[in-house]
Amino acid sequence: MDNTDGMETTPQESTVREKGGQAVSLFRELVALLLKIAGVVLAVFLLFTFVYGMHRNLEPAMNPAIKDGDLVIFYRLDKHYVFGDALLLDYQGKRQVRRVVATAGDTVDITEEGLVINGALQQESDIYEPTHRYETGIDFPVTVGEGQVFVLGDARENATDSRVYGLVEIKDTLGKVMTILRRRSI
């Protein structure tokens, strides 16, 4: 058999070269696969570092919507909150999930009847505990300023929320809750 470099090769040499070429081809495919896997891992890492975030809820303040042990996925780039949104924030070094009940321009009061926003008593169908003021905390009524929100926990009787620490600056929040993955009772 003739080779491209002008020398004749035997059938055994030809078979060895073909096997060597297959080994090189297999090695190249393996390297390409590893590079693709590394690229996907890097993309997921960057997404969950700068765009999305995960938090394991370790408190019962958002029961029954978000339970102790649930995994919360939040979106870091959307901080335009509306009534009913759940958000993630840091309070005294601990992350908390809380629900937005008032935004800029709203006046919040907590009376004997419950939560009053802009003079209207709120009928919250998913909240099973009454909303009361705490003995220590902020003074009511309070008006929410630009760039602020008023947040409450869904488990109103024992939640540490805006009734204790006041209005929350939107720039200090970590992001809007997108989804919850149940880690218990599956």
N, CA, C and O of each residue as an XYZ file, in Angstrom:
744
protein
N       0.839     -1.180      0.000
C       0.000      0.000      0.000
C       0.880      1.238      0.000
O       1.954      1.271      0.600
N       0.402      2.221     -0.671
C       1.150      3.470     -0.719
C       0.677      4.405      0.375
O      -0.515      4.499      0.665
N       1.610      5.075      0.959
C       1.329      6.067      1.985
C       1.467      7.447      1.354
O       2.054      7.576      0.280
N       0.956      8.439      1.978
C       1.010      9.783      1.410
C       2.429     10.336      1.381
O       2.723     11.240      0.598
N       3.313      9.805      2.224
C       4.681     10.319      2.226
C       5.591      9.526      1.281
O       6.812      9.683      1.303
N       4.982      8.675      0.454
C       5.740      7.970     -0.561
C       6.269      6.629     -0.136
O       6.884      5.942     -0.951
N       6.065      6.221      1.089
C       6.565      4.944      1.554
C       5.434      3.939      1.565
O       4.270      4.278      1.777
N       5.803      2.711      1.334
C       4.799      1.651      1.366
C       4.602      1.178      2.790
O       5.552      1.107      3.569
N       3.313      0.842      3.141
C       3.022      0.340      4.480
C       2.392     -1.033      4.364
O       1.711     -1.342      3.386
N       2.623     -1.829      5.351
C       2.031     -3.163      5.388
C       0.630     -3.059      5.963
O       0.299     -2.037      6.565
N      -0.211     -4.085      5.800
C      -1.560     -4.053      6.373
C      -1.533     -3.919      7.892
O      -2.431     -3.296      8.460
N      -0.527     -4.487      8.573
C      -0.455     -4.369     10.028
C      -0.194     -2.916     10.444
O      -0.799     -2.421     11.396
N       0.717     -2.231      9.719
C       1.009     -0.836     10.034
C      -0.214      0.036      9.798
O      -0.477      0.966     10.561
N      -0.948     -0.259      8.756
C      -2.157      0.506      8.451
C      -3.186      0.350      9.567
O      -3.829      1.327      9.951
N      -3.351     -0.858     10.089
C      -4.299     -1.114     11.179
C      -3.868     -0.373     12.444
O      -4.711      0.180     13.150
N      -2.576     -0.357     12.736
C      -2.073      0.346     13.920
C      -2.344      1.834     13.783
O      -2.761      2.468     14.752
N      -2.121      2.407     12.615
C      -2.383      3.831     12.420
C      -3.868      4.143     12.573
O      -4.221      5.161     13.167
N      -4.726      3.304     12.059
C      -6.174      3.530     12.189
C      -6.572      3.477     13.664
O      -7.356      4.313     14.114
N      -6.049      2.512     14.425
C      -6.370      2.418     15.854
C      -5.826      3.628     16.593
O      -6.487      4.155     17.487
N      -4.628      4.074     16.232
C      -4.058      5.274     16.845
C      -4.913      6.491     16.535
O      -5.114      7.344     17.401
N      -5.418      6.582     15.313
C      -6.300      7.691     14.932
C      -7.606      7.639     15.696
O      -8.147      8.681     16.066
N      -8.122      6.444     15.941
C      -9.352      6.308     16.729
C      -9.105      6.738     18.165
O      -9.968      7.364     18.779
N      -7.934      6.409     18.711
C      -7.613      6.795     20.085
C      -7.519      8.315     20.194
O      -8.026      8.904     21.148
N      -6.872      8.947     19.219
C      -6.775     10.409     19.217
C      -8.163     11.014     19.075
O      -8.494     11.977     19.767
N      -8.972     10.461     18.189
C     -10.334     10.966     17.987
C     -11.165     10.803     19.263
O     -11.912     11.710     19.629
N     -11.047      9.680     19.929
C     -11.771      9.445     21.178
C     -11.300     10.417     22.257
O     -12.113     10.937     23.021
N     -10.002     10.660     22.322
C      -9.458     11.606     23.293
C      -9.989     13.021     23.028
O     -10.364     13.733     23.960
N     -10.019     13.420     21.752
C     -10.536     14.751     21.401
C     -12.008     14.880     21.770
O     -12.426     15.921     22.274
N     -12.786     13.855     21.530
C     -14.211     13.877     21.882
C     -14.398     13.953     23.396
O     -15.281     14.662     23.881
N     -13.578     13.233     24.132
C     -13.649     13.270     25.591
C     -13.299     14.660     26.119
O     -13.977     15.173     27.009
N     -12.260     15.263     25.582
C     -11.872     16.622     25.981
C     -12.988     17.606     25.642
O     -13.314     18.473     26.453
N     -13.573     17.481     24.461
C     -14.676     18.366     24.059
C     -15.871     18.208     25.004
O     -16.501     19.197     25.376
N     -16.183     16.972     25.390
C     -17.281     16.729     26.324
C     -16.994     17.354     27.687
O     -17.872     17.977     28.285
N     -15.776     17.188     28.173
C     -15.403     17.780     29.461
C     -15.462     19.304     29.408
O     -15.877     19.934     30.381
N     -15.058     19.905     28.300
C     -15.142     21.356     28.147
C     -16.602     21.821     28.141
O     -16.920     22.860     28.719
N     -17.477     21.070     27.500
C     -18.900     21.422     27.489
C     -19.489     21.329     28.891
O     -20.243     22.209     29.308
N     -19.153     20.279     29.610
C     -19.644     20.126     30.992
C     -19.129     21.270     31.860
O     -19.886     21.833     32.651
N     -17.855     21.619     31.720
C     -17.287     22.728     32.483
C     -17.988     24.042     32.132
O     -18.224     24.870     33.012
N     -18.316     24.235     30.869
C     -19.033     25.436     30.446
C     -20.419     25.521     31.060
O     -20.837     26.593     31.496
N     -21.138     24.405     31.100
C     -22.476     24.380     31.707
C     -22.376     24.644     33.206
O     -23.167     25.415     33.750
N     -21.424     24.022     33.873
C     -21.244     24.242     35.315
C     -20.904     25.703     35.588
O     -21.436     26.291     36.530
N     -20.040     26.292     34.791
C     -19.684     27.695     34.954
C     -20.898     28.605     34.729
O     -21.105     29.561     35.475
N     -21.691     28.308     33.708
C     -22.885     29.114     33.432
C     -23.879     29.030     34.589
O     -24.434     30.050     34.997
N     -24.110     27.833     35.122
C     -25.021     27.673     36.260
C     -24.474     28.408     37.482
O     -25.224     29.075     38.195
N     -23.179     28.288     37.722
C     -22.550     28.995     38.845
C     -22.744     30.505     38.717
O     -23.126     31.165     39.683
N     -22.484     31.047     37.541
C     -22.642     32.487     37.339
C     -24.096     32.920     37.468
O     -24.379     33.970     38.045
N     -25.024     32.119     36.933
C     -26.452     32.444     37.060
C     -26.877     32.495     38.516
O     -27.580     33.420     38.923
N     -26.461     31.510     39.310
C     -26.881     31.454     40.706
C     -26.012     32.313     41.628
O     -26.236     32.343     42.838
N     -25.025     33.007     41.066
C     -24.249     33.956     41.846
C     -24.718     35.384     41.605
O     -24.765     36.186     42.538
N     -25.066     35.708     40.363
C     -25.381     37.088     40.021
C     -26.838     37.332     39.630
O     -27.312     38.462     39.754
N     -27.558     36.326     39.167
C     -28.927     36.529     38.689
C     -29.946     35.907     39.639
O     -30.908     36.565     40.035
N     -29.745     34.673     39.996
C     -30.657     33.964     40.892
C     -29.934     33.625     42.190
O     -28.707     33.685     42.268
N     -30.703     33.272     43.191
C     -30.124     32.841     44.448
C     -30.992     31.776     45.079
O     -32.171     31.646     44.751
N     -30.404     31.013     45.986
C     -31.157     29.994     46.718
C     -30.967     30.224     48.208
O     -29.901     30.630     48.670
N     -32.034     29.952     48.942
C     -32.007     30.120     50.394
C     -32.869     29.030     51.009
O     -33.986     28.776     50.557
N     -32.349     28.400     52.027
C     -33.133     27.410     52.768
C     -33.797     28.137     53.929
O     -33.119     28.655     54.816
N     -35.117     28.174     53.919
C     -35.866     28.864     54.963
C     -35.751     28.085     56.266
O     -36.052     26.892     56.317
N     -35.310     28.774     57.322
C     -35.082     28.103     58.601
C     -35.964     28.649     59.716
O     -35.643     28.493     60.895
N     -37.069     29.286     59.354
C     -37.944     29.846     60.371
C     -39.406     29.650     59.968
O     -39.718     29.521     58.784
N     -40.294     29.630     60.954
C     -41.712     29.393     60.662
C     -42.519     30.665     60.417
O     -43.748     30.598     60.386
N     -41.880     31.814     60.243
C     -42.590     33.090     60.142
C     -43.428     33.242     58.880
O     -44.270     34.138     58.821
N     -43.231     32.408     57.879
C     -44.008     32.513     56.645
C     -44.977     31.343     56.462
O     -45.488     31.133     55.362
N     -45.234     30.582     57.528
C     -46.209     29.491     57.440
C     -47.575     30.048     57.095
O     -47.897     31.132     57.581
N     -48.375     29.419     56.325
C     -48.190     28.123     55.679
C     -47.596     28.203     54.273
O     -47.308     27.165     53.677
N     -47.407     29.397     53.731
C     -46.921     29.522     52.353
C     -45.515     28.974     52.184
O     -45.250     28.214     51.252
N     -44.614     29.354     53.076
C     -43.228     28.904     53.019
C     -42.901     28.322     54.385
O     -42.918     29.022     55.398
N     -42.607     27.044     54.392
C     -42.402     26.338     55.656
C     -40.926     26.221     56.005
O     -40.048     26.396     55.161
N     -40.685     25.922     57.261
C     -39.337     25.670     57.742
C     -38.753     24.493     56.961
O     -39.348     23.416     56.918
N     -37.607     24.696     56.354
C     -36.947     23.642     55.580
C     -37.147     23.768     54.081
O     -36.472     23.074     53.321
N     -38.056     24.636     53.623
C     -38.274     24.812     52.186
C     -37.085     25.515     51.547
O     -36.417     26.329     52.184
N     -36.830     25.198     50.293
C     -35.780     25.844     49.524
C     -36.430     26.945     48.689
O     -37.338     26.681     47.902
N     -35.961     28.173     48.867
C     -36.528     29.337     48.193
C     -35.563     29.771     47.095
O     -34.376     29.973     47.353
N     -36.069     29.915     45.873
C     -35.269     30.428     44.762
C     -35.749     31.844     44.485
O     -36.940     32.077     44.276
N     -34.805     32.796     44.486
C     -35.175     34.193     44.290
C     -34.406     34.806     43.132
O     -33.332     34.340     42.751
N     -34.995     35.875     42.582
C     -34.435     36.580     41.431
C     -33.824     37.879     41.918
O     -34.543     38.752     42.404
N     -32.531     38.024     41.799
C     -31.809     39.167     42.351
C     -32.048     40.473     41.582
O     -31.935     41.554     42.162
N     -32.373     40.390     40.303
C     -32.425     41.585     39.469
C     -33.768     42.300     39.480
O     -33.848     43.441     39.024
N     -34.829     41.670     39.986
C     -36.156     42.297     40.009
C     -36.463     42.771     41.417
O     -36.756     41.969     42.304
N     -36.394     44.074     41.617
C     -36.700     44.645     42.920
C     -37.853     45.632     42.814
O     -37.950     46.580     43.594
N     -38.723     45.399     41.841
C     -39.931     46.204     41.703
C     -41.053     45.394     42.354
O     -41.676     44.542     41.720
N     -41.294     45.682     43.634
C     -42.228     44.888     44.419
C     -43.629     45.484     44.390
O     -43.809     46.701     44.348
N     -44.610     44.597     44.413
C     -46.011     44.987     44.517
C     -46.625     44.238     45.692
O     -46.023     43.308     46.229
N     -47.809     44.642     46.084
C     -48.512     44.006     47.194
C     -48.595     42.494     46.963
O     -48.991     42.043     45.888
N     -48.224     41.730     47.967
C     -48.316     40.280     47.894
C     -47.037     39.570     47.498
O     -46.937     38.354     47.662
N     -46.052     40.300     46.977
C     -44.778     39.664     46.609
C     -44.046     39.201     47.867
O     -44.095     39.855     48.909
N     -43.372     38.070     47.748
C     -42.480     37.614     48.819
C     -41.072     38.015     48.413
O     -40.685     37.890     47.251
N     -40.317     38.495     49.384
C     -38.946     38.925     49.105
C     -38.006     38.361     50.158
O     -38.434     37.873     51.205
N     -36.734     38.438     49.860
C     -35.704     37.969     50.783
C     -34.904     39.174     51.243
O     -34.528     40.026     50.438
N     -34.642     39.241     52.565
C     -33.870     40.344     53.123
C     -32.999     39.833     54.256
O     -33.206     38.739     54.780
N     -32.022     40.645     54.621
C     -31.157     40.336     55.762
C     -31.586     41.191     56.936
O     -31.754     42.403     56.799
N     -31.766     40.565     58.096
C     -32.051     41.302     59.320
C     -31.154     40.738     60.409
O     -31.261     39.564     60.766
N     -30.286     41.560     60.925
C     -29.325     41.183     61.959
C     -28.532     39.934     61.578
O     -28.332     39.035     62.396
N     -28.089     39.895     60.334
C     -27.249     38.808     59.862
C     -27.980     37.531     59.488
O     -27.345     36.546     59.110
N     -29.298     37.528     59.586
C     -30.072     36.342     59.216
C     -30.977     36.684     58.046
O     -31.580     37.756     57.999
N     -31.060     35.759     57.105
C     -31.943     35.963     55.961
C     -33.379     35.636     56.349
O     -33.652     34.660     57.049
N     -34.289     36.484     55.872
C     -35.711     36.304     56.145
C     -36.494     36.406     54.847
O     -36.156     37.192     53.962
N     -37.532     35.609     54.749
C     -38.497     35.742     53.669
C     -39.712     36.440     54.272
O     -40.239     36.003     55.296
N     -40.156     37.526     53.635
C     -41.308     38.276     54.119
C     -42.185     38.690     52.948
O     -41.743     38.708     51.800
N     -43.443     39.025     53.255
C     -44.414     39.409     52.232
C     -44.606     40.923     52.245
O     -44.755     41.526     53.307
N     -44.603     41.530     51.061
C     -44.825     42.961     50.913
C     -46.319     43.243     51.094
O     -47.158     42.665     50.404
N     -46.636     44.140     52.032
C     -48.044     44.519     52.233
C     -48.288     45.978     51.884
O     -49.440     46.393     51.764
N     -47.220     46.774     51.716
C     -47.384     48.173     51.329
C     -46.139     48.653     50.597
O     -45.016     48.265     50.916
N     -46.373     49.513     49.599
C     -45.276     50.078     48.817
C     -45.310     51.601     48.913
O     -46.107     52.160     49.666
N     -44.454     52.264     48.159
C     -44.301     53.722     48.239
C     -45.643     54.441     48.146
O     -46.452     54.176     47.256
N     -45.857     55.359     49.093
C     -47.074     56.166     49.115
C     -48.196     55.591     49.958
O     -49.149     56.304     50.272
N     -48.113     54.325     50.334
C     -49.151     53.695     51.159
C     -48.974     54.083     52.626
O     -47.855     54.260     53.108
N     -50.102     54.211     53.321
C     -50.082     54.451     54.757
C     -50.539     53.175     55.448
O     -51.612     52.651     55.149
N     -49.725     52.678     56.369
C     -49.992     51.426     57.063
C     -50.354     51.722     58.514
O     -49.689     52.509     59.188
N     -51.413     51.080     58.977
C     -51.799     51.167     60.378
C     -52.237     49.784     60.823
O     -52.780     49.010     60.035
N     -52.000     49.483     62.073
C     -52.485     48.232     62.646
C     -53.372     48.624     63.820
O     -52.905     49.173     64.818
N     -54.658     48.332     63.677
C     -55.649     48.696     64.689
C     -56.166     47.431     65.362
O     -55.678     46.332     65.099
N     -57.152     47.597     66.227
C     -57.775     46.447     66.882
C     -58.418     45.506     65.861
O     -58.493     44.299     66.090
N     -58.878     46.055     64.742
C     -59.512     45.234     63.696
C     -58.500     44.460     62.859
O     -58.824     43.415     62.294
N     -57.274     44.973     62.780
C     -56.245     44.305     61.998
C     -55.436     45.265     61.154
O     -55.269     46.431     61.512
N     -54.930     44.771     60.027
C     -54.074     45.542     59.126
C     -54.920     46.491     58.290
O     -55.854     46.071     57.607
N     -54.579     47.788     58.352
C     -55.282     48.807     57.593
C     -54.274     49.499     56.683
O     -53.267     50.029     57.151
N     -54.550     49.491     55.379
C     -53.676     50.148     54.411
C     -54.506     51.194     53.674
O     -55.542     50.886     53.085
N     -54.033     52.430     53.719
C     -54.711     53.562     53.092
C     -56.170     53.663     53.551
O     -57.058     53.982     52.761
N     -56.402     53.389     54.827
C     -57.727     53.523     55.414
C     -58.643     52.329     55.201
O     -59.773     52.337     55.691
N     -58.198     51.307     54.488
C     -59.040     50.137     54.206
C     -58.517     48.914     54.968
O     -57.337     48.572     54.892
N     -59.427     48.268     55.703
C     -59.085     47.048     56.416
C     -58.804     45.948     55.397
O     -59.607     45.712     54.494
N     -57.673     45.283     55.542
C     -57.261     44.250     54.582
C     -57.865     42.895     54.922
O     -57.777     42.428     56.057
N     -58.472     42.278     53.932
C     -59.020     40.928     54.060
C     -58.062     39.979     53.348
O     -58.145     39.792     52.134
N     -57.168     39.393     54.102
C     -56.146     38.524     53.522
C     -56.574     37.066     53.671
O     -56.546     36.513     54.770
N     -56.963     36.460     52.575
C     -57.528     35.106     52.622
C     -56.506     34.030     52.990
O     -56.888     32.978     53.503
N     -55.241     34.264     52.744
C     -54.218     33.242     53.022
C     -53.535     33.433     54.368
O     -52.608     32.694     54.699
N     -53.975     34.410     55.145
C     -53.396     34.675     56.461
C     -54.382     34.164     57.504
O     -55.549     34.555     57.513
N     -53.901     33.283     58.387
C     -54.787     32.608     59.333
C     -54.668     33.114     60.758
O     -55.361     32.619     61.647
N     -53.802     34.091     60.992
C     -53.632     34.655     62.323
C     -53.936     36.151     62.271
O     -53.696     36.795     61.249
N     -54.458     36.705     63.356
C     -54.744     38.143     63.357
C     -53.447     38.959     63.361
O     -52.412     38.513     63.858
N     -53.534     40.159     62.797
C     -52.386     41.057     62.759
C     -52.516     42.051     63.903
O     -53.467     42.831     63.946
N     -51.568     42.024     64.824
C     -51.559     42.925     65.976
C     -50.261     43.703     66.002
O     -49.261     43.294     65.412
N     -50.293     44.840     66.700
C     -49.060     45.584     66.958
C     -48.269     44.846     68.032
O     -48.829     44.110     68.845
N     -46.962     45.057     68.017
C     -46.132     44.553     69.093
C     -45.955     45.663     70.129
O     -46.027     46.845     69.793
N     -45.726     45.283     71.379
C     -45.531     46.288     72.423
C     -44.280     47.117     72.157
O     -44.271     48.328     72.378
N     -43.242     46.470     71.690
C     -42.046     47.204     71.288
C     -41.994     47.182     69.776
O     -42.363     46.187     69.153
N     -41.553     48.239     69.200
C     -41.492     48.312     67.742
C     -41.775     49.722     67.274
O     -41.587     50.678     68.026
N     -42.222     49.858     66.046
C     -42.434     51.182     65.468
C     -43.790     51.742     65.879
O     -44.663     51.015     66.352
N     -43.945     53.047     65.687
C     -45.212     53.721     65.961
C     -46.051     53.759     64.694
O     -45.526     53.964     63.600
N     -47.352     53.561     64.842
C     -48.290     53.581     63.724
C     -49.181     54.787     63.840
O     -49.373     55.297     64.944
N     -49.733     55.266     62.745
C     -49.555     54.853     61.349
C     -48.206     55.303     60.794
O     -47.578     56.231     61.304
N     -47.787     54.622     59.744
C     -46.523     54.933     59.083
C     -46.780     55.007     57.578
O     -47.516     54.194     57.018
N     -46.163     55.993     56.939
C     -46.292     56.151     55.489
C     -45.014     55.649     54.832
O     -43.910     56.028     55.225
N     -45.176     54.792     53.826
C     -44.043     54.193     53.119
C     -43.490     55.211     52.126
O     -44.231     55.756     51.308
N     -42.196     55.460     52.203
C     -41.551     56.418     51.306
C     -41.076     55.762     50.018
O     -41.157     54.545     49.847
N     -40.574     56.610     49.110
C     -40.008     56.105     47.857
C     -38.822     55.197     48.169
O     -38.002     55.505     49.034
N     -38.742     54.088     47.464
C     -37.626     53.170     47.663
C     -37.748     52.324     48.912
O     -36.761     51.750     49.374
N     -38.968     52.240     49.473
C     -39.194     51.449     50.682
C     -40.406     50.542     50.515
O     -41.259     50.777     49.658
N     -40.470     49.507     51.341
C     -41.640     48.633     51.432
C     -41.895     48.308     52.898
O     -40.999     48.400     53.737
N     -43.124     47.929     53.185
C     -43.508     47.461     54.516
C     -43.801     45.983     54.370
O     -44.623     45.596     53.539
N     -43.142     45.143     55.166
C     -43.260     43.687     55.025
C     -43.763     43.055     56.319
O     -43.499     43.540     57.419
N     -44.499     41.954     56.149
C     -44.984     41.176     57.286
C     -44.757     39.702     57.004
O     -44.719     39.282     55.847
N     -44.605     38.920     58.059
C     -44.581     37.478     57.928
C     -46.007     36.970     57.833
O     -46.919     37.604     58.363
N     -46.219     35.852     57.175
C     -47.571     35.284     57.064
C     -48.061     34.742     58.400
O     -49.261     34.781     58.674
N     -47.161     34.240     59.232
C     -47.518     33.793     60.580
C     -47.415     35.030     61.473
O     -46.385     35.270     62.104
N     -48.482     35.801     61.517
C     -48.445     37.150     62.072
C     -48.193     37.233     63.571
O     -47.707     38.262     64.040
N     -48.496     36.216     64.328
C     -48.384     36.335     65.784
C     -46.951     36.316     66.295
O     -46.679     36.877     67.357
N     -46.034     35.696     65.582
C     -44.663     35.576     66.090
C     -43.583     36.004     65.106
O     -42.405     35.740     65.345
N     -43.944     36.649     64.020
C     -42.961     37.016     63.006
C     -42.227     38.298     63.373
O     -42.833     39.259     63.848
N     -40.930     38.302     63.150
C     -40.143     39.528     63.264
C     -40.186     40.176     61.892
O     -39.650     39.628     60.928
N     -40.814     41.332     61.795
C     -41.028     41.971     60.501
C     -41.029     43.485     60.655
O     -40.453     44.000     61.613
N     -41.656     44.204     59.745
C     -41.643     45.671     59.777
C     -42.303     46.250     61.017
O     -42.090     47.422     61.328
N     -43.087     45.475     61.723
C     -43.645     45.964     62.988
C     -42.543     46.154     64.019
O     -42.692     46.946     64.949
N     -41.440     45.433     63.861
C     -40.300     45.521     64.777
C     -39.229     46.452     64.218
O     -38.815     47.398     64.889
N     -38.778     46.189     62.989
C     -37.640     46.930     62.447
C     -38.011     48.046     61.494
O     -37.122     48.706     60.956
N     -39.281     48.279     61.270
C     -39.712     49.412     60.454
C     -39.668     49.141     58.963
O     -39.609     47.994     58.518
N     -39.696     50.216     58.210
C     -39.710     50.133     56.751
C     -38.398     49.546     56.234
O     -37.336     49.749     56.821
N     -38.492     48.822     55.136
C     -37.325     48.171     54.544
C     -36.944     48.923     53.275
O     -37.783     49.170     52.409
N     -35.677     49.278     53.180
C     -35.163     49.923     51.968
C     -35.065     48.868     50.867
O     -34.496     47.797     51.078
N     -35.619     49.170     49.697
C     -35.604     48.215     48.590
C     -34.171     47.858     48.202
O     -33.896     46.710     47.851
N     -33.266     48.816     48.261
C     -31.871     48.543     47.878
C     -31.220     47.528     48.813
O     -30.227     46.900     48.447
N     -31.771     47.359     50.024
C     -31.214     46.415     50.984
C     -31.811     45.015     50.870
O     -31.376     44.100     51.569
N     -32.799     44.837     49.999
C     -33.390     43.512     49.826
C     -32.520     42.687     48.894
O     -31.735     43.235     48.121
N     -32.660     41.374     48.968
C     -31.837     40.489     48.147
C     -32.516     40.095     46.845
O     -31.837     39.751     45.877
N     -33.847     40.139     46.801
C     -34.552     39.809     45.573
C     -35.938     39.270     45.822
O     -36.350     39.052     46.961
N     -36.655     39.058     44.724
C     -38.038     38.591     44.755
C     -38.092     37.064     44.676
O     -37.428     36.450     43.841
N     -38.885     36.471     45.550
C     -39.033     35.014     45.563
C     -39.762     34.582     44.294
O     -40.835     35.091     43.969
N     -39.151     33.627     43.581
C     -39.745     33.113     42.345
C     -40.491     31.808     42.571
O     -41.598     31.612     42.070
N     -39.867     30.923     43.333
C     -40.480     29.612     43.544
C     -39.989     29.018     44.857
O     -38.966     29.418     45.412
N     -40.762     28.046     45.326
C     -40.430     27.358     46.566
C     -40.375     25.868     46.268
O     -41.278     25.327     45.630
N     -39.341     25.215     46.718
C     -39.219     23.763     46.582
C     -39.410     23.162     47.963
O     -38.621     23.420     48.872
N     -40.464     22.354     48.124
C     -40.745     21.734     49.417
C     -39.694     20.691     49.722
O     -39.370     19.855     48.879
N     -39.168     20.744     50.920
C     -38.171     19.765     51.338
C     -38.724     18.864     52.418
O     -38.039     17.944     52.864
N     -39.935     19.106     52.844
C     -40.550     18.291     53.875
C     -41.886     17.785     53.366
O     -42.472     18.359     52.448
N     -42.353     16.727     53.958
C     -43.673     16.163     53.674
C     -43.852     15.803     52.209
O     -44.924     16.017     51.643
N     -42.830     15.267     51.600
C     -42.949     14.850     50.201
C     -43.281     13.370     50.171
O     -43.431     12.792     49.095
